Amino acid sequence: MHRKYFILPLVLVVSHVLNRWPNSFPRNENQNPDLFWSGMLLTAFAALATLTKSEKEVVMSRDQTNEWKGFMQITFILYHYYRATYVYNEIRVFVSCYVWMSGFGNYLYFTKKNDFSATRIISTLIRINILTLGLMLVNQTSIMLYYVVPLHTVAFFLVYATCWFPQRKLALLGSGLFLVLLFEVIKPPWGHEIEFRFGLDKYSAWWGMVCAYGYKNVKHDWRSGVAGFLMLFAWFWGQYHSPDKYAYNRWHPYVSIVPIVGYLLVRNCHPILRKTHSSAMAWVGQITLETYVLQFHIFMCRNVQRIIVFVPGFPVVNCLITGSLFVGLSWMAREATVEIQKLLTWRASKYQSLSQQEPAK
């Protein structure tokens, strides 16, 4: 058996040990704006120092989306670690960006590949959920602790169902009406936590599909860049006048698409921007799923409620040591998950092909 199959259980064991690490302190006591902004500044330096040009000029290339995910994920983790509640609205948009990308990417896949096989479903569900399910098992946690994972899972099935219909424009309209009916009219009694988490991004995946449907019709030049800048300015101006997060949460599901589209228009408004990406941020972008779920037990502990202490009295050194271990284990978990995904997908496709063969006469 491939050695990578043993890595995932090892990561889960380490998460169990560190989640109960005896030397720790409450995360609320770790609020430090200076260290948060210093971390953001170092992230910006790393991004600029690793700018890489590619030969192809592609709007929303894989490198660009990974760069986007990587920068957001670093910000997201530092937000949790240093309790940077003053950037809550921005973090809220970052979560919506991830769900938007799920709608965007899966829509492009299904419309190009026309692959609605059980193998595709199994492959995606394994990639998204297997690490989270393992963490739930060994740490006895709820799925809602890792709420972005079920968000992506539901988004996948929404896109799958939408793209399954051959009339794409009507299917998009129908799925949008379904979401409005579900969330604005019926309002099922799912409970506060599910209603809150899913309600904030109830339209994000749908907007991702809409953008995937029409993004090739957008001309990216200085005018689109100006339009994008105005969209970003409008969102920042609006959220600046809504500092209370509860007040902002009420508006977020309906306005989060504004900064998302604004960023994309600015990011792709010039050929140099379309050809250039940060390799460091793109590398981090490959492990956003793993870093998201493992931060609750490895970079922090007690289900993200406390800060692990390896080196008492030296918070920066402690953060660097914990962070290095955290990133290393996240990469190992990704490699193991991908290997398991390949194995189970291969077995599923083999079984499917055998079941489709006619019986011998």
C-alpha positions as CSV (number, residue, x, y, z in Angstrom):
1,M,0.0,0.0,0.0
2,H,1.2,3.5,-0.9
3,R,2.9,5.2,2.1
4,K,0.8,8.3,1.5
5,Y,-2.3,6.4,2.7
6,F,-0.8,6.3,6.2
7,I,-0.1,10.1,6.3
8,L,-3.7,11.1,6.7
9,P,-4.2,9.0,9.9
10,L,-0.9,10.5,11.2
11,V,-2.2,14.0,10.6
12,L,-5.4,13.2,12.4
13,V,-3.5,11.8,15.4
14,V,-1.4,14.9,15.6
15,S,-4.5,17.1,15.4
16,H,-6.0,15.1,18.3
17,V,-2.9,15.6,20.4
18,L,-2.4,19.3,19.7
19,N,-6.1,20.0,20.1
20,R,-5.7,19.0,23.7
21,W,-2.3,20.6,24.2
22,P,-2.0,21.4,27.9
23,N,0.0,24.6,27.5
24,S,-2.3,27.1,25.9
25,F,-4.3,30.3,26.6
26,P,-7.7,31.8,25.5
27,R,-7.6,33.1,21.9
28,N,-9.5,36.2,23.1
29,E,-6.3,37.2,25.0
30,N,-4.2,37.0,21.8
31,Q,-5.7,40.1,20.1
32,N,-2.8,42.1,18.7
33,P,-3.4,44.6,15.9
34,D,0.3,45.3,15.5
35,L,1.2,41.6,14.9
36,F,-1.8,41.1,12.6
37,W,-0.9,44.0,10.4
38,S,2.8,43.0,10.5
39,G,1.8,39.6,9.3
40,M,-0.3,41.2,6.5
41,L,2.7,43.4,5.5
42,L,5.0,40.3,5.3
43,T,2.4,38.6,3.2
44,A,2.3,41.5,0.8
45,F,6.2,41.5,0.6
46,A,6.2,37.7,-0.1
47,A,3.5,38.2,-2.8
48,L,5.5,40.9,-4.5
49,A,8.8,39.2,-4.2
50,T,7.5,36.1,-5.9
51,L,5.8,37.6,-8.9
52,T,6.0,35.3,-11.9
53,K,5.1,35.9,-15.5
54,S,3.5,33.2,-17.7
55,E,3.5,33.0,-21.5
56,K,-0.3,32.8,-21.8
57,E,-2.6,35.7,-21.1
58,V,-5.7,34.1,-19.5
59,V,-8.5,35.7,-17.5
60,M,-9.0,33.9,-14.2
61,S,-6.2,31.4,-14.8
62,R,-5.6,28.6,-12.3
63,D,-2.5,30.4,-11.1
64,Q,-4.5,33.6,-10.6
65,T,-7.3,31.9,-8.7
66,N,-4.8,30.0,-6.5
67,E,-3.0,33.3,-5.8
68,W,-6.4,34.8,-4.8
69,K,-7.2,31.9,-2.5
70,G,-3.7,31.9,-0.9
71,F,-3.8,35.6,0.0
72,M,-7.3,35.3,1.4
73,Q,-6.4,32.2,3.4
74,I,-3.4,33.8,5.1
75,T,-5.6,36.8,6.0
76,F,-8.3,34.5,7.2
77,I,-6.0,32.5,9.5
78,L,-4.3,35.7,10.9
79,Y,-7.8,37.1,11.5
80,H,-8.6,34.1,13.7
81,Y,-5.2,33.9,15.4
82,Y,-5.0,37.5,16.4
83,R,-8.8,38.1,16.8
84,A,-8.8,40.9,14.2
85,T,-12.5,41.6,14.5
86,Y,-11.9,45.0,12.9
87,V,-11.7,43.3,9.5
88,Y,-14.8,41.2,10.0
89,N,-16.6,42.5,6.9
90,E,-13.6,41.9,4.7
91,I,-13.3,38.3,6.0
92,R,-17.0,37.8,5.4
93,V,-16.4,38.7,1.7
94,F,-13.4,36.3,1.6
95,V,-15.6,33.4,2.6
96,S,-18.1,34.4,-0.1
97,C,-15.2,34.5,-2.6
98,Y,-14.4,30.8,-1.9
99,V,-18.1,29.8,-2.4
100,W,-18.3,32.0,-5.5
101,M,-15.2,30.2,-6.9
102,S,-16.9,26.9,-6.2
103,G,-19.9,27.9,-8.4
104,F,-17.6,29.5,-11.0
105,G,-15.1,26.6,-11.3
106,N,-17.7,23.7,-11.2
107,Y,-19.9,25.5,-13.8
108,L,-17.0,25.8,-16.2
109,Y,-16.1,22.1,-15.7
110,F,-19.6,20.8,-16.3
111,T,-20.3,23.0,-19.3
112,K,-17.0,22.1,-20.9
113,K,-16.6,18.4,-20.0
114,N,-20.3,17.4,-19.8
115,D,-19.2,14.9,-17.1
116,F,-22.1,14.1,-14.8
117,S,-20.9,10.7,-13.8
118,A,-21.0,9.1,-10.4
119,T,-17.2,9.0,-10.6
120,R,-17.1,12.8,-10.7
121,I,-19.4,13.1,-7.7
122,I,-17.4,10.6,-5.7
123,S,-14.1,12.3,-6.6
124,T,-15.3,15.8,-5.6
125,L,-17.0,14.6,-2.3
126,I,-13.8,12.8,-1.3
127,R,-11.6,15.8,-2.0
128,I,-13.8,18.2,-0.1
129,N,-14.9,16.1,2.9
130,I,-12.6,13.3,3.7
131,L,-10.2,15.3,5.9
132,T,-13.1,17.1,7.7
133,L,-14.8,13.8,8.4
134,G,-11.6,12.4,9.9
135,L,-11.2,15.5,12.1
136,M,-14.8,15.2,13.3
137,L,-14.2,11.5,14.2
138,V,-11.0,11.9,16.1
139,N,-11.9,15.2,17.8
140,Q,-15.6,14.7,18.3
141,T,-16.6,17.9,16.7
142,S,-19.6,19.1,14.7
143,I,-19.6,19.6,10.9
144,M,-20.6,23.3,11.5
145,L,-17.2,24.0,13.1
146,Y,-15.9,23.6,9.5
147,Y,-18.9,25.3,8.0
148,V,-17.2,26.3,4.7
149,V,-16.9,22.5,3.9
150,P,-20.7,21.9,3.8
151,L,-21.0,25.2,2.0
152,H,-18.8,23.9,-0.8
153,T,-20.5,20.5,-0.8
154,V,-24.0,22.1,-1.3
155,A,-22.6,24.5,-3.9
156,F,-21.3,21.5,-5.9
157,F,-24.7,19.8,-6.0
158,L,-26.4,23.1,-6.9
159,V,-24.1,23.6,-9.8
160,Y,-24.4,19.9,-10.8
161,A,-28.2,20.1,-10.9
162,T,-28.2,23.4,-12.7
163,C,-25.7,22.3,-15.4
164,W,-27.5,19.0,-15.9
165,F,-30.3,20.7,-17.8
166,P,-29.4,21.4,-21.4
167,Q,-31.0,24.8,-21.5
168,R,-28.3,26.6,-19.6
169,K,-29.8,30.1,-19.5
170,L,-33.2,28.8,-18.3
171,A,-31.5,26.5,-15.8
172,L,-29.6,29.4,-14.3
173,L,-32.8,31.4,-14.0
174,G,-34.5,28.5,-12.5
175,S,-31.8,27.8,-9.8
176,G,-31.8,31.5,-8.9
177,L,-35.6,31.5,-8.4
178,F,-35.3,28.3,-6.4
179,L,-32.8,29.9,-4.0
180,V,-35.0,33.0,-3.6
181,L,-38.0,30.8,-2.9
182,L,-36.1,28.7,-0.5
183,F,-34.4,31.4,1.5
184,E,-36.8,34.4,1.2
185,V,-40.2,32.7,1.1
186,I,-40.2,29.2,2.6
187,K,-37.4,29.8,5.1
188,P,-37.1,26.3,6.5
189,P,-36.5,26.0,10.2
190,W,-32.9,24.7,10.0
191,G,-31.8,26.1,13.3
192,H,-29.8,29.2,14.0
193,E,-26.3,28.0,13.2
194,I,-27.2,26.5,9.8
195,E,-29.5,29.4,8.9
196,F,-26.8,31.9,9.8
197,R,-23.9,30.2,8.0
198,F,-25.8,29.2,4.9
199,G,-27.8,32.4,4.8
200,L,-24.7,34.6,4.5
201,D,-23.7,32.9,1.3
202,K,-27.0,31.7,0.0
203,Y,-26.4,33.3,-3.5
204,S,-22.6,33.2,-3.7
205,A,-22.4,29.9,-5.7
206,W,-25.2,31.1,-8.0
207,W,-23.4,34.3,-8.7
208,G,-20.3,32.2,-9.5
209,M,-22.3,30.3,-12.1
210,V,-23.7,33.6,-13.6
211,C,-20.2,35.0,-13.9
212,A,-18.9,31.8,-15.5
213,Y,-21.7,31.9,-18.0
214,G,-21.0,35.4,-19.1
215,Y,-17.4,36.3,-18.2
216,K,-16.0,35.7,-21.7
217,N,-18.3,38.5,-23.0
218,V,-16.6,41.1,-20.8
219,K,-13.9,43.2,-22.4
220,H,-11.1,43.6,-20.0
221,D,-9.3,46.9,-20.4
222,W,-8.8,50.2,-18.5
223,R,-12.5,50.9,-18.6
224,S,-13.4,47.7,-16.9
225,G,-10.6,48.4,-14.4
226,V,-12.2,51.8,-13.6
227,A,-15.6,50.1,-13.2
228,G,-14.0,47.6,-10.9
229,F,-12.3,50.2,-8.8
230,L,-15.6,52.1,-8.4
231,M,-17.4,48.9,-7.3
232,L,-14.7,48.3,-4.7
233,F,-14.9,51.9,-3.5
234,A,-18.7,51.7,-3.3
235,W,-18.5,48.5,-1.1
236,F,-15.8,50.0,1.2
237,W,-17.7,53.2,1.6
238,G,-20.9,51.3,2.4
239,Q,-19.3,48.9,4.9
240,Y,-17.4,51.8,6.5
241,H,-20.8,53.2,7.4
242,S,-21.9,49.9,8.7
243,P,-19.3,49.0,11.3
244,D,-21.6,46.8,13.4
245,K,-21.2,43.3,12.0
246,Y,-24.8,42.3,12.8
247,A,-26.0,45.2,10.7
248,Y,-23.6,44.3,7.9
249,N,-24.6,40.6,8.0
250,R,-28.2,41.5,6.9
251,W,-26.8,43.2,3.7
252,H,-24.0,40.9,3.0
253,P,-25.8,38.1,0.9
254,Y,-27.0,40.8,-1.5
255,V,-23.9,43.0,-1.8
256,S,-21.0,40.6,-1.6
257,I,-21.0,40.1,-5.3
258,V,-20.0,43.8,-5.7
259,P,-16.5,43.6,-4.3
260,I,-15.9,40.2,-5.9
261,V,-16.7,41.4,-9.4
262,G,-14.9,44.7,-8.6
263,Y,-11.7,42.8,-7.7
264,L,-11.8,40.6,-10.8
265,L,-12.3,43.6,-13.1
266,V,-9.3,45.4,-11.6
267,R,-7.2,42.2,-11.4
268,N,-7.6,41.5,-15.1
269,C,-7.8,45.0,-16.6
270,H,-4.3,44.9,-18.2
271,P,-2.3,42.1,-20.1
272,I,0.6,42.4,-17.6
273,L,-1.8,41.7,-14.7
274,R,-3.4,38.8,-16.5
275,K,0.1,37.3,-17.2
276,T,1.5,37.8,-13.7
277,H,0.8,36.0,-10.5
278,S,2.5,35.5,-7.1
279,S,3.9,32.0,-7.0
280,A,4.1,32.1,-3.2
281,M,0.4,32.9,-2.8
282,A,-0.5,30.4,-5.5
283,W,1.4,27.7,-3.6
284,V,-0.6,28.6,-0.4
285,G,-3.7,28.6,-2.5
286,Q,-3.3,24.8,-3.2
287,I,-3.8,24.0,0.5
288,T,-6.6,26.3,1.5
289,L,-8.9,23.5,2.3
290,E,-6.4,21.8,4.6
291,T,-5.3,25.0,6.3
292,Y,-8.9,26.0,6.8
293,V,-9.9,22.8,8.7
294,L,-6.6,22.1,10.4
295,Q,-6.3,25.6,11.9
296,F,-8.9,24.7,14.5
297,H,-6.7,22.0,16.0
298,I,-3.1,22.6,15.0
299,F,-2.4,26.3,14.5
300,M,-4.8,26.9,17.4
301,C,-6.4,24.3,19.7
302,R,-9.5,23.4,21.6
303,N,-11.5,23.8,18.5
304,V,-10.0,27.2,17.7
305,Q,-10.7,28.5,21.2
306,R,-7.2,28.6,22.5
307,I,-3.6,29.4,21.4
308,I,-1.0,26.6,21.5
309,V,2.2,27.5,23.4
310,F,5.4,25.8,22.5
311,V,7.8,28.6,23.5
312,P,6.4,30.6,26.5
313,G,7.2,34.3,26.6
314,F,8.1,34.6,22.9
315,P,4.8,35.0,21.0
316,V,6.4,35.7,17.6
317,V,8.7,32.7,17.8
318,N,5.9,30.6,19.1
319,C,3.7,31.7,16.1
320,L,6.4,30.8,13.6
321,I,7.1,27.4,15.1
322,T,3.4,26.5,15.3
323,G,2.8,28.0,11.8
324,S,5.6,26.0,10.2
325,L,4.3,22.8,11.7
326,F,0.8,23.7,10.7
327,V,1.7,24.4,7.1
328,G,3.8,21.3,6.8
329,L,1.0,19.1,8.1
330,S,-1.5,20.8,5.8
331,W,0.6,20.0,2.7
332,M,1.0,16.4,3.9
333,A,-2.7,16.2,4.3
334,R,-3.3,17.5,0.9
335,E,-1.0,15.1,-0.8
336,A,-2.5,12.2,1.1
337,T,-6.1,13.3,0.3
338,V,-5.3,13.6,-3.4
339,E,-3.8,10.1,-3.4
340,I,-6.8,8.6,-1.6
341,Q,-9.1,10.5,-4.0
342,K,-7.3,9.0,-7.0
343,L,-7.5,5.5,-5.6
344,L,-11.2,5.6,-4.7
345,T,-12.1,7.4,-7.9
346,W,-10.2,4.8,-9.9
347,R,-12.1,2.0,-8.1
348,A,-15.4,3.7,-8.6
349,S,-14.8,4.2,-12.3
350,K,-13.6,0.6,-12.7
351,Y,-16.8,-0.6,-10.9
352,Q,-18.9,1.6,-13.1
353,S,-17.3,0.4,-16.3
354,L,-17.7,-3.2,-15.2
355,S,-21.4,-2.7,-14.3
356,Q,-22.0,-1.2,-17.8
357,Q,-20.6,-4.1,-19.7
358,E,-23.1,-6.5,-21.2
359,P,-23.1,-10.0,-19.6
360,A,-21.3,-12.7,-21.5
361,K,-23.6,-14.8,-23.7
